[in-house]
Amino acid sequence: MATVFIPTLMQELSNGNTTVNISGTTVREIIDNLDLTYPGFKKRLVDGYKIKKHISVAVDGVITSIGLLEQVSPTGEVHFLPSVSGGTI
């Protein structure tokens, strides 16, 4: 099972857990299974058929450019990261 790191703002959905182990071979399957165990995740992370604009996904430390289609190994690590923007130079 992959290890999913839960962002602070979503930990209320995971009963306060900062990480959970979830089965799945793609980010899509991980999110679907995460939502089955902890309802509400899919609504927060997915917009139609893609990851919401303000969320980035990292699999094994690499930000994915293919979102839900990204492969996840059984020992993989998945991070859902809120996008950071703003500021001026």
N, C-alpha and C positions, 0 to 999 in steps of 0.2 A: 504494500500500500504506500502511496505517495504521502509525504508530509506536507500539509498545507499550513502556511503561516497566516494567521488571521490578523488583519489590520485592527488597530485599537478601536476605531469607530464601528467595527462590525462584531466585536467580541461579545456584545449583548446577545447576538444571534447564536453564538456557540457556547452559551452558558458560561462565559468568561474564559474559555479556553484560548490560549494564545497560539497553539498548534493543534491540529487534528490529523489523524491518519485516514485517508479516503482512497478507495480503489478507483481506477480509471486509467485508460491508456492515452487519452487526449485531455486537453483543458476543458473541452465541452463535457466529457464524461465526468471529470472531477467536479465541475460545477453542478451538474445534474445530481450526482451522488451526494455532494455536500448539501444541496437543497433538500434532498430526501431526509437526511439526518437532521439538518438544522434549517427548517423552512425560513425563507426570506433572502437567502444568499443570491439565488438566481435573479430575483427582482433587482437587487442592488448592483449586480455585476454585468448583467446582459441586457442589451437593447435589441430586440428582434433576433437577428442571427449573428450578432457580433458583440464584442466586449464594449461596454459603454465608453464614450470618448474620454472621460476623465479618469479612467482606470488603465493602468499598465499591468501586464502580466509577465513575471519572470519565472522561467523554468530552469532549475539548476544554475541560477545566478545570471542568466542571460535574458534580457528583455526580448519577448517574442514579437515578431512583426506579423505573424499569421494568426494570432489570437486563439480562438476556440479550436483551431485545427492542430495546434502544436502538440507534438507527441510528449508523453510523460512516462518515464520508466517506473517500474514498481518501487524503486528506491528513490525516486525523484523528489525534488523540493519545489513547491509552487508558492509564489508570493503574489498577492494582489496589492498593487501599489497605487495610491491616489496620485494623480498627476500633480506636479508642482509647477506653478507659473507665476508670472508677475515680476515686479521689480524693474528698476531702471539702472542704467550705468551712467 
